[in-house]
Amino acid sequence: LIMSPAMWKWTCLVSHLLLSTTVSPLGRQQPLHPKRPFITFTGDQAEGNFNHLVVDERTGHIYLGAVNRIYKLSSDLKVLVTHQTGPDEDNPKCYPPRIVQTCNEPLTPTNNINKMLLIDYKENRLIACGSLYQGICKLLRLDDLFKLGEPFHKKEHYLSGVNESGSVFGVIVSYSNMDDKLFIATAVDGKPEYFPTISSRKLTKNSEADGMFAYVFHDEFVASMIKIPSDTFTIIPDFDIYYIYGFSSGNFVYFLTLQPEMISPPGSTTKEQVYTSKLVRLCKEDTAFNSYVEVPIGCEKNGVEYRLLQAAYLSKAGAILARSLGVGPEDDILFTVFSKGQKRKMKSLDESALCIFVLKKINDRIKDRLQSCYRGEGTLDLAWLKVKDIPCSSALLTIDDNFCGLDMNAPLGVSSMVRGLPIFTEDGDRMTSVIAYVYKNHSLAFVGTKSGKLKK
């Protein structure tokens, strides 16, 4: 679970609840004593915010990414090890970074903001990516945070120049008989010529291997990446794709995004910028990224539109929720939090909704869109390709549930929004985060709010 600094307070609380609840021999949960104080951890205040947190599901150890620090904590929040990641001499205008070639820009002591934290269970290491040097990643041994590797000598080693902690999201796809893959999604901050917005990278067994973080496939014409066309920025100068959440399911990798779009309001001749929440899907085995599809998502209750995605979490339906949705207990359910409207990304309105999506129904919508496009109907319909408005090409083929695209009709957008089912709304204290799980056939959700409250 990767989160923003604003989510940290409630997440610490949730982590403690999940790790500290005891189970009796009869299987009944014993509640925490109502007057027992919650365990807390406070880092060095001079170092600034906590950025990301992951919990080792095998040991309960907590890895905390902060500004200039990585902490390893015990399950009761005692510090076991720390690893310093900054500050260091840098300048965000240096590309390639000065550790590769001399930079003419003035260098100043610069903080290293943790932008991504992932546990690579297969190789027993932590992937910690920061903001220094255009976004390079360290590989740290889980046991003692010893630095196993820090690739930085090739252009694909630099992930993103954005300094925001919530600007990068990664999903590991693991294999039993070959090296794993790391799907990386990132904001590019107006530098599409330097950084792909989504790519798949090699996770080699050897942390110091030359091919670590190299693109899974790359030749003169095709690569395992998606780049935003430079001319998109002539229409929307501050265009970027912001990645809120990511996961893998079945044969696909998914990312949930927020991205700007220019629309014409009803009755108006001028366009205005709004934000649209979209789910992006890619096949795990698609080295050329021909399977890229994105579909708008949102929900509505009592005529109110909730369109600005705040957070998401993948869980199973569980028997009781499954019956009401007409799906199986093991079907994937996406729990999402949206705030009201579409116009304010950075200052979302306090009205928010918790909504659920059945992943299979989203996939069915994508399948329908693929079938229509391969019949030659419509255009590719992507906001960041609108300058070209490329028509769909007709091809005689059967598209099944696991279709991974051809070198045509890609990347592809779905025009009609998939609406989630609103199950809870909050008007005064905006919901900002969510996790969910199944307990005794019931689907439970914990929701964190803007003011630091926790709702179960």
C-alpha positions as CSV (number, residue, x, y, z in Angstrom):
1,L,0.0,0.0,0.0
2,I,1.6,3.3,-1.1
3,M,0.2,6.5,0.2
4,S,0.7,10.3,0.4
5,P,1.9,12.1,3.6
6,A,-1.7,13.2,4.3
7,M,-2.7,9.5,4.7
8,W,0.0,8.6,7.1
9,K,-1.7,9.4,10.4
10,W,-4.7,7.1,9.9
11,T,-2.6,4.5,8.1
12,C,-0.4,4.1,11.2
13,L,-3.6,3.6,13.1
14,V,-4.9,1.0,10.7
15,S,-1.6,-0.8,10.6
16,H,-1.7,-1.0,14.4
17,L,-5.3,-2.2,14.5
18,L,-4.6,-5.0,11.9
19,L,-1.3,-6.1,13.5
20,S,-2.4,-5.8,17.1
21,T,-5.9,-7.4,17.2
22,T,-5.7,-10.8,18.8
23,V,-7.6,-13.9,18.1
24,S,-8.8,-16.3,20.8
25,P,-8.5,-20.1,20.5
26,L,-12.2,-20.2,19.5
27,G,-11.5,-17.8,16.6
28,R,-13.3,-14.8,18.1
29,Q,-11.6,-11.5,17.8
30,Q,-10.7,-9.8,21.1
31,P,-11.2,-6.0,20.8
32,L,-8.5,-3.7,21.9
33,H,-9.0,-2.2,25.4
34,P,-11.0,1.1,24.7
35,K,-8.6,3.1,26.9
36,R,-5.4,1.7,25.5
37,P,-3.4,4.4,23.8
38,F,-2.4,3.7,20.2
39,I,1.2,3.0,19.5
40,T,2.9,5.8,17.5
41,F,6.2,6.5,15.8
42,T,7.7,9.9,15.3
43,G,10.7,10.4,13.0
44,D,13.2,13.2,13.0
45,Q,11.1,16.3,12.6
46,A,13.9,18.1,10.8
47,E,13.7,15.6,8.0
48,G,10.1,16.4,7.0
49,N,7.2,14.2,6.1
50,F,6.7,10.5,5.9
51,N,5.9,9.5,2.3
52,H,5.2,5.8,1.9
53,L,4.7,2.7,3.9
54,V,4.8,-1.1,3.2
55,V,4.4,-4.0,5.5
56,D,6.2,-7.3,5.1
57,E,3.3,-9.8,5.1
58,R,5.6,-12.5,6.3
59,T,7.3,-10.8,9.3
60,G,5.0,-7.8,10.1
61,H,8.0,-5.5,9.8
62,I,7.2,-2.0,8.5
63,Y,9.2,-0.2,6.0
64,L,8.7,3.6,6.0
65,G,9.9,5.9,3.2
66,A,10.5,9.5,4.4
67,V,12.4,12.5,3.2
68,N,16.1,11.5,3.3
69,R,15.4,8.3,5.3
70,I,14.1,4.8,5.0
71,Y,13.1,3.3,8.3
72,K,12.6,-0.4,9.2
73,L,10.2,-0.7,12.2
74,S,9.0,-3.7,14.2
75,S,5.3,-4.4,14.2
76,D,5.0,-2.4,17.5
77,L,6.7,0.6,15.7
78,K,10.2,0.3,17.3
79,V,13.0,1.4,15.0
80,L,15.2,-1.6,13.9
81,V,17.3,0.0,11.1
82,T,17.5,3.3,9.3
83,H,19.1,4.1,5.9
84,Q,20.0,7.6,4.8
85,T,19.1,8.5,1.2
86,G,19.9,12.3,1.2
87,P,20.3,15.2,1.0
88,D,22.9,15.5,-1.7
89,E,24.2,18.0,-4.3
90,D,21.7,18.2,-7.2
91,N,19.8,20.4,-9.5
92,P,16.4,19.3,-11.1
93,K,17.6,20.9,-14.4
94,C,20.5,18.4,-14.7
95,Y,19.6,15.8,-17.3
96,P,21.3,13.4,-17.6
97,P,22.1,13.9,-13.9
98,R,25.5,15.1,-12.9
99,I,26.4,11.6,-11.6
100,V,26.5,10.6,-15.3
101,Q,27.9,13.8,-16.9
102,T,29.0,17.2,-15.8
103,C,26.1,19.6,-15.3
104,N,26.4,23.3,-15.9
105,E,23.6,24.2,-13.5
106,P,24.5,25.3,-9.9
107,L,24.3,22.4,-7.5
108,T,22.7,22.8,-4.1
109,P,22.0,20.5,-1.1
110,T,18.7,18.8,-2.2
111,N,16.4,16.6,-0.2
112,N,15.5,13.1,-1.4
113,I,11.8,12.6,-1.2
114,N,10.7,9.0,-1.2
115,K,8.5,8.5,-4.3
116,M,8.0,4.7,-4.3
117,L,8.5,1.8,-1.9
118,L,8.0,-1.8,-2.9
119,I,8.9,-5.1,-1.4
120,D,10.5,-7.6,-3.8
121,Y,9.7,-10.8,-1.9
122,K,11.3,-13.1,-4.4
123,E,14.8,-11.5,-3.9
124,N,14.3,-10.3,-0.3
125,R,14.9,-6.7,-1.1
126,L,13.3,-3.3,-0.9
127,I,12.9,-1.1,-4.0
128,A,13.2,2.6,-2.8
129,C,12.9,5.3,-5.4
130,G,13.5,8.9,-4.6
131,S,13.5,12.4,-6.2
132,L,17.2,13.0,-6.4
133,Y,19.0,12.8,-9.8
134,Q,15.7,12.7,-11.9
135,G,14.4,9.8,-9.8
136,I,16.7,6.8,-9.4
137,C,16.0,3.7,-7.3
138,K,18.0,1.9,-4.7
139,L,17.7,-1.8,-3.9
140,L,18.1,-2.4,-0.2
141,R,18.3,-5.8,1.6
142,L,15.2,-6.3,3.7
143,D,17.1,-7.6,6.8
144,D,19.4,-4.6,7.4
145,L,18.7,-2.1,4.6
146,F,22.2,-2.6,3.2
147,K,22.4,-1.1,-0.3
148,L,22.6,-4.0,-2.8
149,G,22.5,-1.8,-5.9
150,E,21.7,1.7,-7.2
151,P,21.6,1.7,-11.0
152,F,22.1,5.2,-12.5
153,H,24.3,4.9,-15.6
154,K,21.6,4.5,-18.3
155,K,18.8,6.9,-19.3
156,E,16.1,4.3,-18.4
157,H,17.3,4.3,-14.8
158,Y,15.8,7.8,-14.3
159,L,12.1,7.4,-13.6
160,S,10.7,10.9,-13.2
161,G,11.8,14.4,-12.3
162,V,8.7,15.1,-10.2
163,N,9.4,15.8,-6.6
164,E,5.9,14.9,-5.3
165,S,5.8,11.8,-3.1
166,G,2.6,10.5,-4.8
167,S,4.0,10.8,-8.4
168,V,5.2,7.2,-9.0
169,F,3.4,3.8,-8.7
170,G,4.9,0.4,-9.3
171,V,3.5,-3.1,-9.7
172,I,5.7,-6.2,-9.6
173,V,4.8,-9.2,-11.8
174,S,6.5,-12.3,-10.5
175,Y,7.5,-15.5,-12.3
176,S,8.8,-18.8,-10.9
177,N,11.3,-19.5,-13.8
178,M,12.5,-16.1,-15.0
179,D,13.3,-12.6,-13.9
180,D,10.3,-10.6,-12.6
181,K,9.0,-7.4,-14.2
182,L,8.3,-4.1,-12.7
183,F,5.6,-2.0,-14.2
184,I,6.3,1.7,-13.4
185,A,3.7,4.5,-13.9
186,T,4.7,8.1,-13.2
187,A,3.9,11.7,-13.8
188,V,6.3,13.2,-16.3
189,D,6.1,16.9,-15.3
190,G,6.2,18.2,-18.8
191,K,9.2,16.1,-19.9
192,P,7.7,13.4,-22.2
193,E,10.9,13.4,-24.2
194,Y,12.8,12.1,-21.1
195,F,10.3,9.9,-19.3
196,P,7.6,7.4,-20.4
197,T,4.4,7.7,-18.4
198,I,4.1,3.9,-18.2
199,S,6.8,1.3,-18.8
200,S,7.8,-2.3,-17.9
201,R,11.3,-2.9,-16.5
202,K,13.5,-5.9,-15.8
203,L,13.9,-6.9,-12.2
204,T,17.1,-8.9,-12.4
205,K,18.1,-11.4,-9.7
206,N,21.5,-9.6,-9.4
207,S,20.9,-6.2,-8.0
208,E,24.0,-4.8,-9.7
209,A,23.3,-6.3,-13.1
210,D,23.7,-4.1,-16.1
211,G,20.1,-4.8,-17.2
212,M,18.4,-3.8,-13.9
213,F,15.4,-1.5,-14.6
214,A,16.1,-1.7,-18.4
215,Y,13.0,-1.8,-20.5
216,V,11.7,-5.4,-21.0
217,F,11.9,-4.8,-24.7
218,H,13.4,-1.9,-26.7
219,D,14.4,-1.5,-30.3
220,E,14.4,1.3,-32.8
221,F,10.7,1.4,-33.3
222,V,9.0,-0.4,-30.4
223,A,9.5,-0.5,-26.6
224,S,7.8,-1.6,-23.5
225,M,6.5,1.9,-22.7
226,I,3.9,4.6,-23.4
227,K,5.1,8.2,-24.0
228,I,2.8,11.2,-24.0
229,P,3.2,13.0,-27.3
230,S,4.9,16.3,-27.0
231,D,2.3,18.1,-29.0
232,T,-0.3,17.2,-26.4
233,F,1.3,20.0,-24.2
234,T,0.5,22.6,-26.9
235,I,-3.2,22.0,-26.2
236,I,-3.0,21.4,-22.4
237,P,0.3,23.0,-21.2
238,D,0.1,21.4,-17.7
239,F,-1.0,18.0,-19.0
240,D,0.1,15.0,-16.9
241,I,-1.2,11.6,-15.9
242,Y,-1.3,11.2,-12.1
243,Y,-1.3,7.6,-10.8
244,I,-3.4,6.9,-7.7
245,Y,-3.2,3.1,-7.4
246,G,-2.0,0.0,-9.2
247,F,-2.4,-3.7,-9.0
248,S,-2.3,-6.9,-11.1
249,S,-5.2,-9.4,-11.6
250,G,-5.4,-12.3,-13.9
251,N,-3.4,-11.6,-17.1
252,F,-3.4,-7.9,-16.7
253,V,-1.8,-5.0,-14.8
254,Y,-4.1,-2.0,-13.9
255,F,-3.4,1.6,-12.9
256,L,-6.0,4.1,-11.6
257,T,-5.3,7.6,-12.8
258,L,-6.4,11.2,-12.7
259,Q,-5.7,13.3,-15.9
260,P,-6.8,16.6,-17.3
261,E,-9.1,16.9,-20.3
262,M,-10.5,19.8,-22.3
263,I,-14.3,19.6,-22.7
264,S,-17.0,21.9,-24.1
265,P,-19.7,22.6,-21.4
266,P,-23.3,22.3,-22.7
267,G,-24.3,25.5,-24.5
268,S,-20.7,26.9,-24.5
269,T,-18.4,27.5,-27.5
270,T,-15.2,27.5,-25.4
271,K,-13.5,24.6,-23.8
272,E,-12.6,24.3,-20.2
273,Q,-10.1,22.0,-18.4
274,V,-11.5,19.3,-16.1
275,Y,-10.0,16.2,-14.5
276,T,-11.2,12.7,-15.5
277,S,-10.5,9.5,-13.5
278,K,-9.5,6.6,-15.7
279,L,-8.5,3.0,-15.3
280,V,-5.6,1.9,-17.5
281,R,-5.1,-1.8,-18.4
282,L,-2.1,-3.6,-19.9
283,C,-1.4,-7.3,-20.5
284,K,1.4,-8.6,-18.3
285,E,3.1,-10.2,-21.3
286,D,2.7,-7.4,-23.8
287,T,6.2,-6.2,-24.5
288,A,5.2,-3.7,-27.2
289,F,2.3,-2.2,-25.1
290,N,-0.2,-2.8,-27.9
291,S,-2.8,-3.7,-25.2
292,Y,-3.0,-0.3,-23.6
293,V,-6.6,0.6,-23.0
294,E,-8.1,3.3,-20.6
295,V,-11.6,3.7,-19.5
296,P,-13.2,6.6,-17.5
297,I,-14.6,5.7,-14.1
298,G,-16.7,7.6,-11.6
299,C,-20.0,7.3,-9.6
300,E,-23.2,9.2,-9.0
301,K,-25.7,9.4,-6.1
302,N,-28.9,11.4,-6.0
303,G,-27.8,13.4,-9.0
304,V,-24.4,14.3,-7.6
305,E,-21.4,13.4,-9.7
306,Y,-18.3,12.1,-7.9
307,R,-15.5,12.1,-10.5
308,L,-12.2,13.0,-8.8
309,L,-10.4,9.8,-7.7
310,Q,-8.8,10.0,-4.2
311,A,-7.8,6.5,-3.4
312,A,-8.5,2.8,-4.3
313,Y,-7.9,-0.7,-3.1
314,L,-8.5,-4.2,-4.6
315,S,-10.2,-6.8,-2.5
316,K,-12.4,-9.9,-3.0
317,A,-16.2,-9.8,-2.9
318,G,-16.8,-12.3,-0.1
319,A,-19.9,-14.4,-0.1
320,I,-22.4,-11.8,1.2
321,L,-21.4,-8.9,-1.0
322,A,-21.1,-11.3,-3.9
323,R,-24.7,-12.4,-3.7
324,S,-26.0,-8.8,-3.8
325,L,-23.8,-8.0,-6.8
326,G,-24.5,-11.3,-8.7
327,V,-20.8,-12.3,-8.8
328,G,-18.6,-15.0,-7.1
329,P,-17.0,-14.7,-3.7
330,E,-13.5,-14.7,-5.2
331,D,-14.3,-12.1,-7.8
332,D,-12.1,-8.9,-7.6
333,I,-13.9,-5.8,-6.3
334,L,-12.3,-2.4,-6.6
335,F,-13.1,-0.1,-3.6
336,T,-12.7,3.5,-4.6
337,V,-13.0,7.0,-3.0
338,F,-14.1,9.9,-5.2
339,S,-14.6,13.5,-4.3
340,K,-17.4,15.6,-5.9
341,G,-17.1,17.2,-9.3
342,Q,-14.3,17.3,-11.9
343,K,-12.7,20.7,-11.7
344,R,-10.3,20.7,-8.7
345,K,-7.5,18.3,-8.6
346,M,-5.4,19.9,-5.9
347,K,-8.3,21.3,-3.8
348,S,-10.9,18.7,-3.9
349,L,-14.3,19.4,-2.4
350,D,-15.1,17.8,0.9
351,E,-18.1,15.9,-0.4
352,S,-16.9,12.4,-1.2
353,A,-18.2,8.9,-1.9
354,L,-17.0,5.4,-1.4
355,C,-17.9,3.3,-4.5
356,I,-17.3,-0.2,-5.6
357,F,-16.6,-1.6,-9.1
358,V,-16.7,-5.3,-10.2
359,L,-13.5,-5.6,-12.1
360,K,-15.0,-8.2,-14.5
361,K,-17.7,-5.6,-15.5
362,I,-14.9,-3.1,-16.4
363,N,-13.1,-5.8,-18.4
364,D,-16.4,-6.6,-20.2
365,R,-16.7,-2.9,-21.2
366,I,-13.1,-2.9,-22.4
367,K,-13.8,-6.0,-24.5
368,D,-16.9,-4.4,-26.1
369,R,-14.8,-1.4,-27.0
370,L,-12.0,-3.5,-28.5
371,Q,-14.6,-5.4,-30.6
372,S,-16.1,-2.2,-31.9
373,C,-12.8,-0.6,-32.7
374,Y,-11.6,-3.7,-34.6
375,R,-14.8,-3.5,-36.6
376,G,-13.5,0.0,-37.7
377,E,-16.0,2.0,-35.6
378,G,-15.0,5.4,-34.2
379,T,-11.5,6.7,-33.3
380,L,-8.9,5.7,-30.7
381,D,-10.5,8.3,-28.5
382,L,-7.7,9.2,-26.1
383,A,-7.6,12.7,-24.5
384,W,-3.8,12.9,-25.0
385,L,-4.0,11.8,-28.6
386,K,-6.9,14.3,-29.5
387,V,-4.5,16.3,-31.7
388,K,-4.5,13.4,-34.1
389,D,-8.0,11.8,-33.7
390,I,-6.8,8.5,-35.3
391,P,-9.6,6.4,-36.7
392,C,-10.0,2.7,-35.7
393,S,-8.9,0.2,-38.3
394,S,-11.0,-2.9,-39.3
395,A,-9.6,-6.4,-38.9
396,L,-11.2,-9.8,-39.0
397,L,-10.4,-11.5,-35.7
398,T,-12.0,-12.9,-32.6
399,I,-11.4,-10.9,-29.4
400,D,-11.6,-13.0,-26.2
401,D,-11.3,-11.9,-22.6
402,N,-7.5,-12.0,-22.7
403,F,-6.9,-10.2,-26.0
404,C,-3.6,-8.3,-25.9
405,G,-3.8,-6.2,-29.0
406,L,-2.0,-5.9,-32.3
407,D,0.2,-3.2,-33.7
408,M,-2.9,-1.3,-34.7
409,N,-5.8,0.4,-32.8
410,A,-3.5,1.1,-29.9
411,P,-3.3,2.9,-27.5
412,L,-7.1,2.9,-27.2
413,G,-9.6,4.8,-25.1
414,V,-13.2,4.0,-24.0
415,S,-15.5,7.0,-24.3
416,S,-18.4,6.0,-22.0
417,M,-17.8,6.1,-18.3
418,V,-18.1,3.0,-16.2
419,R,-20.1,3.9,-13.1
420,G,-19.4,2.4,-9.7
421,L,-21.9,1.6,-7.0
422,P,-22.0,4.2,-4.3
423,I,-22.2,2.6,-0.9
424,F,-21.3,5.5,1.5
425,T,-21.1,9.3,1.2
426,E,-19.5,11.9,3.4
427,D,-20.3,15.6,3.0
428,G,-18.1,17.3,5.6
429,D,-14.8,15.4,6.1
430,R,-13.5,14.3,2.8
431,M,-12.5,10.6,2.5
432,T,-8.9,10.3,1.3
433,S,-7.9,6.6,1.6
434,V,-9.4,3.1,1.8
435,I,-8.4,-0.5,2.4
436,A,-10.7,-3.5,2.4
437,Y,-10.7,-7.2,3.2
438,V,-13.1,-10.1,3.7
439,Y,-13.8,-11.4,7.3
440,K,-16.2,-14.3,7.8
441,N,-17.9,-13.8,4.4
442,H,-18.4,-10.1,5.1
443,S,-16.6,-7.4,3.0
444,L,-15.2,-4.8,5.4
445,A,-13.6,-1.4,4.5
446,F,-11.6,1.0,6.5
447,V,-11.7,4.6,5.3
448,G,-9.4,7.5,6.3
449,T,-10.6,11.1,6.2
450,K,-9.1,14.5,5.6
451,S,-9.1,15.3,9.3
452,G,-7.4,12.1,10.3
453,K,-10.5,10.1,11.4
454,L,-11.0,6.4,10.7
455,K,-14.3,4.9,9.6
456,K,-15.0,1.2,9.6
